Structures are given as structure tokens and as C-alpha cells.
């Protein structure tokens, strides 16, 4: 009996150790000399014998069991190319593929995605994904992928991929030129991990077990790939990306029109194994998608994402410094190319030229250097400025880093309209970013100082933010300070003279036997803002208690209750009406609101979300309602309608308002090369109806022909305001 028990225990522990070793055993990448025909069929001899990684774990709806529909991934390579073979099991052929357009949204499409941490630093990675229809996406991960701001889906690079659909599985072949990646010469292994969205069964799976409380693509949870033969030198070619753009536009309000022909372009030059030199001359960003319009009921500016390609590679080296919650960022690239005119309106400011050197110096060190010159516009009283930044970052421990930077905005010429105190603005500082090996502990700690010609003392910004994430608990403690005189002309600083104390706690509840509920979550957020220059008078507090339920069919409901206090030092009109009667300053306002939001299963052909906010608002009331309706004709077209109503009811003599924001949109993909998008954005808060239509033909890899139409109309006195038509061609040439 005792012998039998020992034998059973030996078999059990042997099996457990075997399973654990299989999960952590590196995947062997096979070196090949034969050709692979990229047709998605996996019929080459190499795929029958190459090592594979399989036995995927569920991430959703559970994170503790094996995936019901398994996936296997194999890797082979030659001197120039990395090849990936994929086989993904499925119950049938009814895949969810919303579009044929490149750079699809991962969570809304069946796909397999692979991330590569080529420098094994746990901080930066490349991502490549493919759907059963052979549609591709690529993206960059920064700062370990610890939050959704660390993913950049605007990045573009040359690679190929094809898929093949069978009765109960699909296969795919991917070919990534080594010239599209950065890595260390002589490398013998990378960290990597494949994961999969199987939307037929609402199952998300991954080759390395990831807790649901963590982001799926977090770089703390990775496998390894070992190369049979050491890799050669990273040989990213010299890339030249010229453009030509014919533009005609008319300003109806000023009764001016203009037709012009623009020529310019970018260049990308590889320096060593890890550095990129990006150059731009007379850049043009007319093909960038239109920014979403928001109804702004706050006292502060809203921060919009950067979409311009020149700023994308290694963007975290420049933009990740400063406050984690965006209260004091020393550099915000969208400041470059925009300026305030004599009437304090924000208008486009031409960029003459720019250069960026960024990337890896070695395994532990990263460097970023940037200089961009903007043009003078004396008619609008805008000076020419040089905008520069130098940043350096060193890895500390397994996944943490420490960095230092200086940002400089300087005017080298005096103008009759310029002020001597506006000659320059400089910000410098040090940041420490904490990330433990398993991401249980994370945080940001920094100290920054700004310098201006009239600088006297202070001008500091600082933060100490720590997060604990383990066993379905999340705790965050945040302390932040922004001095009244802290100034970052190239940054994002919504307000100054604040001392912040914030605390957040969240608990996940995972039902063990429910077939409909995936998880529940309860959270409490409490933030206090004090004014140091007013004897630390309480300026704001925000208390929010929330409950959310995520269902196994991917739908989700959230309810919350908030209690807020705002002390207005200056008068403020929350309706932002011209000539309105603002609320008086030097007074505090306490109010409470309840909010509910429901999001349907986004894999259905028809999708919708609903949200409402009811309650008090300053000394009055607020009634808000929003909805998003969507329908797709898979995979050719998507139609959506976004609507939002905000009713602000304040007592006389203060302003009340009824604000509507309506955005219909159609997105048609005729094939994998020709796309059409049209949208209208109606906002009576901004007195504007904007229409944008864009036809895109990708006639060669990363080379496009765009036809873009923009039209804007005033609403109150309906009539045209501004109209433009662009015909633009870009061509990516590797030399």
C-alpha cells in the first residue's frame, strides 16, 4: 500500500513537473535553406518536422484551464527572413473577421498574434497578427505592455502573411524580413509569446498562462524561442518615403481659397543593431484620420493620440516621461505642428524639417534624440521655433528602468510680436519606472523642473505612484505635485499648483460555477487635490464606487456612483457658450452622479452600447445619454452610429445647454488593397458639422494613393466654413 502510494505521488509530481517544464521549455527555431511558398497551407517539409509550441491556456473566460480549441505555432528562419507556421483549431468555418483592412482590432476579429521581445528586456516588443482571411496587423509595445497606453497600432513595417481555411481549423504562414526588426547581432534566443482570439467560442488563449487581472500582451509573461544558428547583424535598409500632394482648399469665413502642390518625404536609416535615424523634410500629414470630437464639460484640455508616422518608432522614449495619469507630461508630440495665433486660436504651424535618432544602444541602454524646426507665420504672429529633446534610459533589474531627459523649445529670432520671456522653455528631469518580474509591483517616480527666462524658483513637478496587482486584488497609491510656475510648452499640463493624493482599490470576484458570468469587479477611487499656493486649500475631491460584471458572451455592464467637490478659484461656464454667464469663482460646489453603461457582445453582426449619467452638476443637474449602434456585412463593410446627449440644467441666471454629438460612419474594404471610409461629426457645442471621406489604394507595400475630402459647416447659421480636397501619393522605397 505504501509503495503504491509513493508510486502514485511520483507519477503525479512527475506529471506536474513535466507540464511545467513543457510550458517553459523554449521553442526551437529551425534554420533552413529551402524556400517556403507563402500560401498559408503548411505543406512544406519543414512544417512536418519543426518544433512547435502548443498546449495553450485560456485567458478568457477562465485563466486556469487549458484552451478548448488548441493552437500550435512553429518558427523557421534563413539568413534574411523569419517564418512562422500557425495551426488554429475551430468548431467550424464561421469566423469573425470585421474587415479586410490592415491593422484590425484584435479583440473584434478571429486572429493569432505573436509578440517578440527581441532584446529580452521585458520592456519593448514587436507584435504581428493574422486573421483566417489573411488580414494582417502590426504594433509596438512599450513599458512592458502594463497598460493600454503602451500599445502603438499606428506603426507600419514590411512583412507578408497568408491564411488557409479548412473544415475545423485554419492555418497561416507569416514571413517577417529581419530587416523589419531590431535585434542584437549574434542573438541565440528571444522572448516571445503567441496568443489567440477565438471569437466563435468567445475564447481567448495564450501559450503562457496570464492572469485575467493582467493585460493579455503584458511582457511579464513570456516564452522563449531559441535559434539553431546565431542571428546575423540587424540590417534594416535605408528607406526613402517621398510624397507628392495636390491640395485645394477654401475658407468660406475669411473668403480665401488656395491651391498648392506639396513635395516632401521621410527617410529611415539604420545605425547599428538597435538605432533608427528618422528624417523628415516638409512633412505633410493630410492622410491622418480625423480626430474624434468630444463634448468637453470639464475645465481642462483633452489629450488626443498621436497618429503621425514620423513620431511613432520608439515613441515611448520621448512621450512616457512624466505623470502616469497625464497631469504633467513634459513632452507631447502633438504640440509640434500646432500654434496659437494672435486671436489665441489653435492653427496648423508648418514643420520645415526634423530628425529623430532613437532605439537601443545595447541590451541595457536606450537613447532618443530629436530636433524639429517649425516655420514662422508672421501674419498670425507665430514665431519659428526649434523643438528638441534628448532622452536616455537604462534598464534596472529584470523589467524596471531609470531615465533622464531634457526638452527645449527655443526661438532664435526676435519678432515685433514676441515677448522676451517667451524666448525659450526647458524642462529636464529623472524618472524611475518600476515593473517587477511578474508585474505584481509597478510604479512611476519622477522629479522634473522647468526653466524660463523669467524663472525664479520652484517650477517643479513630481510623482510617486505604486500599484500592487496580485490574487485578484489591485491597489494603487498616488502622490503628485505640480508647481504653479511649472511650464512645459511642448508638454501636456492641464493645470498647475496642485498637490494630489489618490488611492484606488479593486477586487475581482470569479464565479466558480456560473455559465453566464465571467467575473465581477468592485472598485473604489478616492482623489484629493490641494492648492499649495492657497495654504493647501482643498481644490477638488473625487470619490467613485463602481461595480462591473463581464459575461462569458463578452458583453459587460458597469454601474458607478460618484461624489465630487470642485472649488472654483475663477469663474467658469461649464457649457462653454460664447458670452455666457459663468458660475462665480472663489466658491466650492459639491454634487453627486450615478452612471450606468452596457456593452453588447462585440463579435455579433449587430452590436450596441448604451450609457447614461444622471445627477447633480455644480449648482444644477445633468442628464446624459449615449449610444453606439454598429452593423457589419462581414468582411466587406461596417456601419456605425454614435450619439451622445448632454443636458446641463443650471438655475437662472446661469447657462443651461442641450448638447448633441452625432457621428455616423461607414467603412468599406473592397479587398485587401482598396479601402473607403466616410464619416460625419455633428457637434452643436462646437457649432460644426464636419464631413470626411477618404479613398485609399495600397498599390505596393506601405505605399498608398489617397483621395481625401473634408467639409465643415456652421450649424447655428447653416453654411459652409471650410472645404478641402487632397490627392496624395506616398511610396516606400528600400535602398
N, C-alpha and C positions, 0 to 999 in steps of 0.2 A: 504493500500500500504506500509506504513512504517513498520507495523507489519510483513508483508510478507517478506520485505527486511531484517529485523532483523532475521527472521527465516532462510532465505537462508544463511545469513552470519554465523549464529550459526551452521548450518549444515556443511557449508564449513570449518570453523575453527575447528569444532569438528572432521571432517574427516581428516583434515591435522594433528591435534594433535594425532589422533588415528594411522594414518600411521606412524608418527614419533615415537610414543611410541612402535608400533609393531617392528620397526626397531631396537630399543634399548632395548626392553624387553628381559631379559635373557632367554635362553633356559633352561628348567628344565630337568636335567638328572635323570632318574628313577632308583631307587635301586631295584634290582631283586634277587631272589633266585633260579629261574628256569634256566635250561640250554638253551643255544642258539646253534642250529646246524648251523655251519658256511658253508652255501651253497649259499649265495647270494640271496635267494628268499624272504626274509622278510615275511615268513609265520608263524612266532611265534606270540603268542597272544600279546606280549609286543609291537610289532611294530604297532599294530592297535590302541593302546591307549596312547603311549608315546608322550610327547610334541615334536613338530617339528619346525624347522626354515626353512622358505621358502621365497617367495617374493624376489627373487634375483634381484639385479640391474645389468645392463650392465656395463662393464668396456670398452669393445670394441665390436662394432665400435663406440658406444656412451658411455658417462658416466653419462647420465642424465635421462635415461628411464629404465623401467622395462625390464628384460630379456624376450625374445620372447619364449624361451623354459626353463621352470622353473625347479628348483632343490629343493628337500627337504632333510633335514638332521635331524636324531634323535639320541639321546645318552642314553644308559642304562649302568649300571655297577653293579658288585658284589664286593666281598671282594678282588678279585685278578685281575679283568680284566675290561677294558673299552671297551664297544661295541658301534659301530656306524652303523646306518642304513641309506642308501642313495637311493633315487629315482631320476633319471635324465631323463627328457623328451627329446625326439629327433624326427625328422621328419621320420626317417627310420632306418634301421639296418646298413647303410653304414658308420660305424665308422672308424676313422683314428687311427690305432694302429701300430706304425712303427716296433715294436719288442716285443718279449716275454721276453727279458732280464730285470731283475730288475734294478731299478734306471733309468727309461726312462726320456727323456727330456719333461718337462711339456707342453711347448708351441707347441710341434710337435705331441702330442697324445691327443685324447679324454680322459679326466680324471676329477675326482673330488678330490681335495686336501683339507685337513683340517690342520690348524696350531693351536697349543696350546701354549699359554704363561702361563705356569703352576705356575710361581711365580708372575704374574701380574705386571711385572716391565716394560713392553713395550720395552724391550731390547733384550731378548733371547726367543727363541721358538723352538718347535719341529714341523716338518712337515711330514704328511703322505698322500700319494696319491694312487689312484687305477684307472685302466682303465676298459672299458667294458669287456675286456678279462681277468680281474683279475690280471693283471700285477701290481706290487707294486713299490713304491719308498718311500724313507725317506730322510730327510735332517735336518740340523740345521740352525737356523737363529741367527745372532749376530748383535749387534749395531743397533737394531731396524729394520733391513732389509732396510736401507735407500739407499743402492746401491748394485749392483750385486756382489761385492766382499764379501758381508756379508752372502752369502749362501754357505753352505758346503754340497755337494751332495755325498761326499765320506763316510760319516757316515753310519754305519750299526747297526741294532738292531733287536731283535727277535719280530715279530708280524705276524698276519695272515690276509688274506683277500680273499674273493671270490666274483665274479660277475655273474649276470644272465641277458641275453639279451632277450627282448620281442619285439613286433612289433614296438611300437613307444616310447619305453623308456627302460632303463636298471636299474637294482638295484644292490646294493652291500652291503655286510656285512664285517665289519672290527672288529678284536679283538686285542687290544693292552694290553699286560700284564702291570700292574702297575710297575712291576719290570723293564720295559724298559723305564720308565720315571723318572724324578726327580721332586718332589713337596714337599710342606710343610705339615707336619703332621697336621691333623685336618682341612685342607682346605675345604671351603664350596663353592668356586667359582674359576674359571679360566677365563682368557680372551682367546677367540678363534674366528676363522673365517674360514668357508669353502668358496672355490671359485672353478670355473669350466671352463675348456676349452672345448667348443662345436665346434669342427672343421668342422663338417658337414655344419654348417651355418656361420662359421667364427665369432662366438660369444663367448666372454669371459664374465663371470658374477661372482658376488660375493654377499654374504649376507649383506655386509655393503658397502655403496656407497664409492668408491675410485676414486679420480680424475685421469685422464689419465696421468697427469704430474708427478704423484707419481708411484713408483713401486707397482705392484699389491699386493705383500705379505708384504708390509710395515706394521709394527706393530702399527702404529699410528691409524689405522682404524680397530677396533675390536669389536666383540660382546662379550657376556659373557655366560658361562654355569654355572648354579647353581646346586649343588649336593644335592639331597634329604636327604642324610645322610653324615655327615663329613667323609672325607677320612682318612684312617689309615696312618700308617707310610710308607714312601717310603722304600721298602725292596729290593733294587737291589741285586741280589745274587752275590756270589763270582764266577767269571767266569775265567776259565783256558783255554787258547788258545795255545796249543802246535803246533809245526810244525816239519816236517821232510822234508829234501830237498836233493835229489841227483843231483849233478851238474857236468857236464863235459864241459870243455871249452878249446879252443886252440887259442893262439895268434900267428898268422902267421908272423907278422912283427918281433917279437922277437924270433920266433921259440920255443915257450914254450907251454906246454899243462898241464892240471891239471884236476884231477877227485877227488871230495871230497863229503863227506856226512855230512850234517849240521843238527844240532838239536838245537832247542831253543823254545822261545814262549813268550807270553804275559799273564798277569793276570790283572783282573779288580776287585777292591774291593770297595764296597760302604761304605762310612763313613758318618753316619748321613743321613739327608734328602737330602742334596744337593751336597755332595762332592764325587768325584771319585778318587781313587788311582789306577793309571796305572803303571804296572811294565813290564819291558822287559829284557830278557836275551838272548844275542847273536841273536839279531833280524836279519831277512832276508826279504828283500823287492823285491825279484826277480819276484813276480807276479804283480808288479805295471805296469800299462800300460806305453808304450813307450812315452816319451815326444815328442810333435810336434816340428819339426825343422822349424826354421825361417831363412830367408835371412836377415842378420843384416847389414844395411848400415849406422848405427849410430856409434858414438864414444864410446857408453856405453854398459854395460852388460844388458841383458834382464832378467826379473824376471819371473820364471816359477812357476806354482802352486804346492802346497804340496799335495801328494796323499797318504802318508803313514798313516795307521790307528792309530799308536801309538800317532801321533801328532794331531788327529782330534778333540776329545772331548774337548770342551771349548777352542778351538784353538785361539779364538779372545782374550782371556785373556793374551796371550803371543804375538800374532802377530799384534794386532791392534794398538800398540803404535807407535807414530812417524808420519811422513809426510803422509798425505792423498793420495798424488799422487805418493808415492813410492820413493821420492828423498832422504829420510833418515829414514829408518826403523831400530831401534836398535836390533830387533830380527827377523831372517828369518830362519825358521827351516830347510830349505834345505841346509844350510851351514853345518849342522851336518851330518856326514857320507861322506863328500867330503873334500879333502885337496889338496894343491898344492905340487907336488913332486919337486925333485931337478932341473928339467927342466922347472918348473913353469907350468906344465900341471895339469889339474884338474882330479884327480883319486878318486876311492872309498876308503874311510877310514873306517875300521870296527868299529862298535859300540860294546863295551863289555857288557854294561848293562845301564839301565836308569830307572828313576822313575818320575812320574808326579802326583801331588796332585792338583786337580782343581775343581772349582764349587762354589756353594752358601754356605756362612756361615749362612745367614739369608736373609730376604727379601731385605735388602739394601746393604749387603756386599758380595763381591766375592773375592776368593783367588786362586792364582796359584803359585805353587812351582815345579820346575823341576831341575833335575840333571842327566846328561848323561856323561858317560865316554867313550872316544874313544881310540882305541888301537894305540900303537906305530908301525911305519913301518920304521925302521932304514935304510933299503935298499933304500927306496925312500926319506929318510931324512924328515920323518914326525914324529912329537912328539906326545906322548899321552897327551890328554888334558881333563880336566873336564869342561863341558859346563853347566852352571847353570843360572837359572833365578827365581826371586821372584817378583810377581806382586800382587797388591791389588787394588780393585776398589770399590767405594761407589756410590750408586745411589744418584742423586741430583735432586730435583723436580720430575716431573712425568716421564720423559724419559731420562734425562741427567745423566752424571756420571763424576766422577773425579777419576783418577787412578795414582798410583806411582809404580815404578819398579826399579830393578837393574839386569843387565845382567853381568855375569862374565865368561870369558874364561881364564883358568889358567893352566899352565904347572907346575907340582910338581917335575919334574925331569930334570936335566940339561943333554943335549946331546952335543956331539962334534960339531954337525952342527947347534946348536941353538944359537940364539943371546940373550943376557941378556935383551935387550929392548923388546923381544918378550915373556917374561915370563908370562905376563897377559895383559888382556884388559877388562876394566869395563866401563859400561855405565849405568847411572841412570838418572831419571827424573820424571816429573809430566805432565800428560795430562788431559785436560778438554774437554769432548765431549758434545756438545750442541745438543739437539733434543727437540723441542717444542712439545706440546701435539698433534698438528695436522701436525707436520713436516713442518710447514711454515718456521721456522727458524732452521737451523742446522749449525754445525761448528766444527772445531777442533783447539785447542790452546794448545801448549806444549812448554816445555823448557827441553832440555836434555844436559848432559855433559858426555864426555868420559875421562877415566883416563888410562894412560900407565906408565911404569917405567920411561920413559924419558919425562914425562909430564912437561910442564912449565906453560902455561896459556891458556886461551881461551877454545878450544875444545868443543864449544857449537853448538847446533842445536836447532832451534825454528821455530814455525809456528803459524800464526793467519789466519784462513780461515773461512769465513762466507758465508752461502748460504740462499737466500730468494726464496721460491717456493710458489707462490700463483697466482690464477686467470690467469693461462696460461703464467705467467712470471717466469723466473728463473734468478737470479742474483747471481754471486759468486765473492767475492773479496779475494785474497790470497796473503799473505806475508810470505816468508820463508827465513831462513838463515841457512847455513851450514858452520861452520868454517873450515879453511884449514886443521887444525890438528884434526878435529873430526874423530874418528876411531871407527868402530863397527865391530869387527871380526866376530861376529855371526849375523850381520845385513845385510842390503842391502843399500849401499850408492854409487850410480853410480858415483858421483863426489862431490868434496868439494870446498870450497872457492867460495860460491855463495850467492848472495842476490837476491831474486826473488820477483817481483811484477806482479801479474796476475789478469786479470779481464775477466769475462765471462758473456754474456747476451744472453738469448734465449726467443723467443716469439713463442707460438703456435697459429695457426690460424685454427679454427674449422669451416668448411663449414656447413651451416645450411641446405642446400637443395641438396647437392651432393649425388649421389648414388654410386659414384666410389671412391671418395677421403675421407679418414677418417680424416686426419689432415695434415697441412703443418707446418713447423717449420723453422724459420730463426735464426741464431746464429752468434755471433762474439766472438772470443777468442783472447786476446792480452796478451802476456807474455814477460817480460823483465828480463834478468839475468845480474847481475853486479858482478864484481870481487873485493871484499873488499880489498884484498891484493895488488891490482893494482890500488889503488886510485879510486875504484868503476868504473873502466873502463867497458863500455858496452861489455858483453861477447856474448850474444845471444839475439835476439828477434824473436818472432813468432807471426804472425798475420794471422788468418784464418777466412774467411767469408763463411758460409755454408747455404745451403737450402736443406731441405728434405721433401719428400712427402710420406706419408704412405697411401696405398689404402685399401679400405674395403675388398678386397680379400686377405689381409695380405702381399702383395708384397710391396716393398719400393724402392725408388730411392733417392740417395744423391749426391749432387754436391758441390764442395768447391774450393776456391781459397786461396792459402797461399803465404805469402811473408816472407822470413826468412833472418836473418843475423847471421852468425857464425864467431866469432873471434877465430882463432886457435892460442893458445899460443905455442903449439908444432906441429911438422909436423904430418900429418895424411893421411893415404891411405884409402879412403872410400871403395875401392874394397877388402881390407884386403888380398892382394896377398903376398905370401912369396917372399921377395926380391924385392918388387915393389918399384917404385919411388914415394914417398909420396908428397902430397901438402905441400908447405913450411908453417912453423908456423910464429907467430908474424905478422899475416895478417888477414884482415877481408874479408868475402865473403857474397855477397847479391844475392839471387836468388828467383825465383817465380815458382810456380807449380799449375796446375789445376788437379782436381781429380773427377772421377765420379764412382759411384757404384750402381748396381741394384741387388736386391734380389727378386727372384720369390716367389710365394705363397708356403711356405714350407710344406703345407698339401697335395699337389699333389703327385701322384706317381713319376712323374719326376720333379725334382727341379734343379734349377741352380742359380748361382750368377756370375756377371761379374763386373770387376773393372779395371780402367786404370788411370795412372798418367803420365802426360806429362809436360815438362817444363825444367827449368834450374836446375843445381845441382853443387854447388860450382862454379868453373870456366868453367863448361861444361854443359852437358844436360843429362836428364834422361828420359827413355821411359819404362814404366812398364805396364804389363798386367797380370791380374789374372782371373781365372775361377774356379768354382766348379760345377761339374755335379753329380747328385745323382739320383738313381732309387731304388725303393723298391718293393719287392714281399711280400705284406702285409700278415701276420706279420712275415714271416719267414726269410727274408733276405734283406739286404741293400747293395748297391754297390755305391761307390763314387770315384770320381777322382778330385783331387785338383792340379791345375797347376798355377805356378807363374813365370813370366819372368821379370827380371830387367836388362835393358840395360843402362850401365853407359858409357858415351862418354865424356872423358876429353881430352883437347888438348895435343899434344906432349910437353914435354917428359913424361907426367903423365899417370897413368894407366887407361885403359878402360877395361870394362868387360861385358860379357853376362852371367848372372846367371839364371839358371833354378832350380826350386824346383817343383818336381812332386811326388804326393802321391796317388797311388791307394789303395783302402781299400775295404774289404768285411767283412760283419758281419752277421753271420748265427745263428739263435736261433732255435734249433731243437725242443725244448719245454721249459718249464719254469725252467729247471734244467741243460740243456746241451747247451753250447754256444761255438762258434768258431769265432775267429777274426784273420784276416791276413792283413798285410799292408806292403808296401814298401815305403821307403823315399829316393828319389834321390836328392842330392844337389851337384852341381859341385863347389859351393863356399867352401863347406867342403870336397870336393873330397871323397864323400862317397855315397854308395848305401846300405841302411840298410833294412833288411827284418826281420819282427817279426810275428810269428804265435803263437796263444795261444788257447788251448782247455781247457775249464773249465767245471767241473761237480760239481754242488752244491748238494751233496749227503745227506745233512742234513742242518737244519737251520744254516746259517752263517758258514758252514763247506764245504770246497772245495778241489777238486783234480785238480791241474794244470799241464799241459804239455806245456812248453814254449820253443820255438825255436827262437834263434837270430842269424843273419848272417850279416856281414858287408864286403863290397868290396871297394877297391880303384877304382877310376874312370879313372884317368889320365893314369896309367899303370894298366889296369884292372887285379885284382887278389884279393884273399881273404885276409882279415885283421884280423877279429876276429869272432869266432863262439862259440856258447854255446847251451846246451840243459839242461833244468831243469825239474825235476819231483818232484812236491811239494804237500804235503797234510797238510791242517790245519783243526783243529777240535775245535769247540766252545763247551765247557763243563761247564754247570752251576752246581755249588756245593751247 
